[in-house]
Amino acid sequence: MRPSGRKLDEMRVVSIETDVMRHAEGSCLIKVGNTHVLCSASVEDRTPPFLRNTGLGWVTAEYGMLPRATNTRNRREAATGKQGGRTVEIQRLIGRSLRAGIDRSALGERQITIDCDVLQADGGTRCAAITGGWIALRQAVNVLMAAGQIKTDPIIGQVTAVSCGIYGGQPVLDLDYSEDSAAGVDGNFVMLGNDRLIEVQMSGEGSVFGRDELQSMLDLAAKGSAELSAAQGVAR
């Protein structure tokens, strides 16, 4: 039995509210259960130096967690003068994931920055950030197309992310914190559409896992991705 009472293949309740920031080219507040992430997209008519005169655009991301997003206060990273390793790893994952879903030549020489701020954390913050970040990216691209700044839609497909793991000896979908903290195996699955994998992060936290269990988690991830894609389609 899962602590929440959910079925093994049951997602938490997902809601996405769009246009929550007046000045951003794209924005949404995504809620996956008790994990809430504010995502925004900002367009700049420049690229990083290594892309100048290449005709290619760039999508990057920044990620942060508010001090009371968890049950105890975390010190702001700005106060320490540097980002933590976890933060850097997550924002790189978000950037890689969203770039996989876009044709950078069609985007042209401009940069879209996706900011993901965790308001409340209960497991799966990076997955929620990727899923919500895609909505903000989609909206920013719509703004560029409406303004005639790009002619061809650079979005290749929907990007979603969901966690799966082994909890209580069984593969489960969309772990909340109580499950994540006690899971024998923990993984994050980033998908383009519902059948193409962008990235898989898997680790045996307290036990090892076999190919059959990995396949079960892949199947669960595909189911979760389909549900998230549907939520994205309604929200955008």
C-alpha positions as CSV (number, residue, x, y, z in Angstrom):
1,M,0.0,0.0,0.0
2,R,1.3,3.4,-0.9
3,P,1.2,6.0,1.9
4,S,-1.1,8.2,-0.2
5,G,-3.4,5.3,-1.0
6,R,-2.8,5.7,-4.7
7,K,-2.6,2.7,-7.1
8,L,0.8,1.6,-8.2
9,D,0.2,3.3,-11.6
10,E,-1.6,6.3,-10.4
11,M,-0.3,9.9,-10.8
12,R,-0.9,12.6,-8.2
13,V,-3.4,15.2,-9.2
14,V,-1.9,17.5,-11.8
15,S,-3.0,21.1,-12.5
16,I,-1.4,23.8,-14.7
17,E,-2.4,27.4,-14.5
18,T,-1.0,29.5,-17.3
19,D,-0.2,33.3,-17.8
20,V,0.6,33.7,-14.1
21,M,3.3,36.3,-14.7
22,R,2.4,39.5,-16.5
23,H,5.8,40.4,-18.1
24,A,7.1,37.0,-19.1
25,E,6.7,35.7,-22.6
26,G,5.4,32.5,-21.1
27,S,4.6,31.3,-17.6
28,C,2.7,28.7,-15.6
29,L,2.2,27.4,-12.2
30,I,2.3,23.6,-12.2
31,K,1.1,21.6,-9.3
32,V,1.8,17.9,-9.0
33,G,0.2,16.9,-5.8
34,N,1.9,19.0,-3.1
35,T,4.8,19.9,-5.3
36,H,4.3,23.4,-6.8
37,V,6.7,25.0,-9.3
38,L,6.5,28.4,-10.9
39,C,7.9,28.4,-14.5
40,S,8.6,31.3,-16.7
41,A,10.2,31.9,-20.1
42,S,12.2,34.9,-21.1
43,V,13.3,35.7,-24.7
44,E,16.5,37.5,-25.5
45,D,17.8,38.4,-29.0
46,R,21.2,37.1,-28.3
47,T,22.9,33.7,-27.9
48,P,25.8,32.5,-25.9
49,P,29.2,33.5,-27.5
50,F,29.9,30.0,-28.7
51,L,26.8,30.1,-30.9
52,R,27.3,33.5,-32.6
53,N,26.9,33.5,-36.3
54,T,25.8,29.8,-36.4
55,G,22.2,30.4,-37.0
56,L,21.3,28.3,-34.0
57,G,19.2,29.3,-31.0
58,W,19.6,28.2,-27.4
59,V,17.3,27.1,-24.6
60,T,18.7,27.2,-21.1
61,A,17.2,27.0,-17.6
62,E,17.7,28.2,-14.0
63,Y,16.3,26.4,-11.0
64,G,15.8,27.4,-7.4
65,M,14.0,26.4,-4.3
66,L,12.4,28.9,-2.0
67,P,13.7,28.8,1.6
68,R,10.4,27.3,3.0
69,A,9.6,25.1,0.1
70,T,10.3,22.2,2.5
71,N,9.5,21.5,6.2
72,T,12.6,23.3,7.4
73,R,14.1,26.5,6.1
74,N,16.9,26.2,3.5
75,R,19.3,29.1,3.3
76,R,19.1,31.0,0.1
77,E,22.0,30.0,-2.2
78,A,22.6,33.7,-3.0
79,A,23.6,34.2,0.6
80,T,26.4,31.7,0.3
81,G,27.7,33.2,-3.0
82,K,27.3,30.1,-5.0
83,Q,24.9,27.5,-6.2
84,G,24.9,24.0,-4.7
85,G,25.8,21.0,-6.8
86,R,22.2,19.7,-6.8
87,T,20.9,23.0,-8.1
88,V,23.4,23.1,-10.9
89,E,22.7,19.4,-11.9
90,I,18.9,20.0,-12.0
91,Q,19.0,23.1,-14.1
92,R,21.4,21.5,-16.5
93,L,18.9,18.6,-16.8
94,I,16.0,21.0,-17.4
95,G,18.0,22.8,-20.1
96,R,19.1,19.6,-21.9
97,S,15.5,18.2,-21.8
98,L,13.9,21.3,-23.3
99,R,16.5,21.7,-26.0
100,A,15.8,18.1,-27.1
101,G,12.3,19.2,-27.9
102,I,13.2,22.1,-30.2
103,D,14.7,22.7,-33.6
104,R,17.4,25.2,-32.8
105,S,17.9,26.3,-36.4
106,A,14.2,27.2,-36.7
107,L,14.4,29.2,-33.4
108,G,17.2,31.4,-34.9
109,E,19.9,33.2,-33.1
110,R,18.0,34.0,-29.8
111,Q,18.0,32.5,-26.4
112,I,15.0,31.4,-24.3
113,T,15.7,31.1,-20.6
114,I,13.3,29.0,-18.5
115,D,13.2,29.9,-14.8
116,C,11.8,27.3,-12.5
117,D,11.2,28.3,-8.8
118,V,10.0,25.6,-6.4
119,L,7.3,27.1,-4.1
120,Q,6.5,23.9,-2.3
121,A,8.4,20.6,-2.5
122,D,7.0,17.1,-2.0
123,G,9.1,15.0,-4.4
124,G,9.5,15.2,-8.1
125,T,10.5,18.9,-8.3
126,R,12.8,18.5,-11.3
127,C,10.1,16.5,-13.2
128,A,7.5,19.2,-12.5
129,A,9.9,21.9,-13.6
130,I,10.6,20.2,-16.9
131,T,6.9,19.6,-17.6
132,G,5.9,23.1,-16.6
133,G,9.0,24.6,-18.3
134,W,7.8,23.1,-21.6
135,I,4.5,25.0,-21.3
136,A,6.3,28.3,-20.7
137,L,8.6,27.5,-23.7
138,R,5.6,26.7,-25.9
139,Q,4.0,30.0,-25.0
140,A,7.2,32.0,-25.6
141,V,7.5,30.4,-29.1
142,N,3.9,31.3,-29.8
143,V,4.7,34.9,-29.0
144,L,7.6,34.9,-31.4
145,M,5.5,33.4,-34.2
146,A,2.6,35.8,-33.6
147,A,5.1,38.7,-33.9
148,G,6.5,37.2,-37.2
149,Q,10.0,36.9,-35.7
150,I,10.1,33.2,-36.6
151,K,8.3,31.6,-39.6
152,T,8.5,27.9,-38.8
153,D,7.4,26.4,-35.4
154,P,10.6,25.1,-33.8
155,I,8.8,22.9,-31.3
156,I,9.4,19.3,-32.2
157,G,7.1,17.7,-29.6
158,Q,6.0,17.9,-26.0
159,V,8.5,17.3,-23.3
160,T,7.4,15.7,-20.1
161,A,9.1,14.2,-17.1
162,V,8.0,11.8,-14.4
163,S,9.5,9.8,-11.6
164,C,9.2,6.0,-11.1
165,G,10.8,3.8,-8.6
166,I,10.7,0.6,-6.5
167,Y,8.8,1.2,-3.3
168,G,7.8,-1.6,-1.0
169,G,9.2,-4.0,-3.5
170,Q,6.9,-2.9,-6.3
171,P,7.4,-0.5,-9.2
172,V,5.4,2.7,-8.7
173,L,4.6,5.9,-10.7
174,D,5.2,9.5,-9.6
175,L,6.8,9.2,-6.1
176,D,6.0,11.8,-3.5
177,Y,8.6,12.6,-0.8
178,S,7.5,9.9,1.6
179,E,8.0,7.3,-1.1
180,D,11.1,8.9,-2.6
181,S,12.9,9.0,0.7
182,A,12.3,5.3,1.4
183,A,12.5,3.9,-2.2
184,G,14.8,1.1,-3.0
185,V,15.2,2.3,-6.5
186,D,14.6,5.9,-7.7
187,G,14.4,7.1,-11.3
188,N,13.4,10.1,-13.5
189,F,12.2,9.6,-17.0
190,V,12.2,12.5,-19.5
191,M,10.3,11.9,-22.6
192,L,9.5,13.5,-26.0
193,G,6.0,12.5,-26.9
194,N,5.0,9.3,-25.1
195,D,7.5,6.9,-26.6
196,R,10.8,8.6,-27.1
197,L,13.3,8.9,-24.2
198,I,15.4,12.1,-23.8
199,E,17.0,11.1,-20.5
200,V,16.8,8.5,-17.8
201,Q,18.3,8.9,-14.4
202,M,18.2,5.7,-12.4
203,S,19.9,4.7,-9.2
204,G,19.6,1.8,-6.7
205,E,19.2,3.8,-3.4
206,G,18.8,0.7,-1.2
207,S,18.6,-2.2,-3.6
208,V,19.4,-3.3,-7.1
209,F,16.9,-3.9,-9.9
210,G,16.4,-6.2,-12.8
211,R,15.6,-5.7,-16.4
212,D,12.0,-6.8,-15.8
213,E,11.6,-4.1,-13.1
214,L,13.2,-1.5,-15.4
215,Q,10.7,-2.4,-18.2
216,S,7.9,-2.0,-15.7
217,M,9.1,1.4,-14.8
218,L,9.5,2.4,-18.5
219,D,5.8,1.3,-19.0
220,L,4.7,3.3,-16.0
221,A,6.7,6.4,-17.2
222,A,5.0,6.1,-20.6
223,K,1.6,6.1,-18.9
224,G,2.5,9.1,-16.8
225,S,4.0,11.0,-19.8
226,A,0.7,10.5,-21.7
227,E,-1.3,12.0,-18.8
228,L,1.1,14.9,-18.4
229,S,1.0,15.5,-22.2
230,A,-2.8,15.7,-22.0
231,A,-2.5,18.2,-19.2
232,Q,0.0,20.3,-21.2
233,G,-2.3,20.3,-24.2
234,V,-5.3,21.6,-22.2
235,A,-3.2,24.2,-20.4
236,R,-1.4,25.8,-23.3
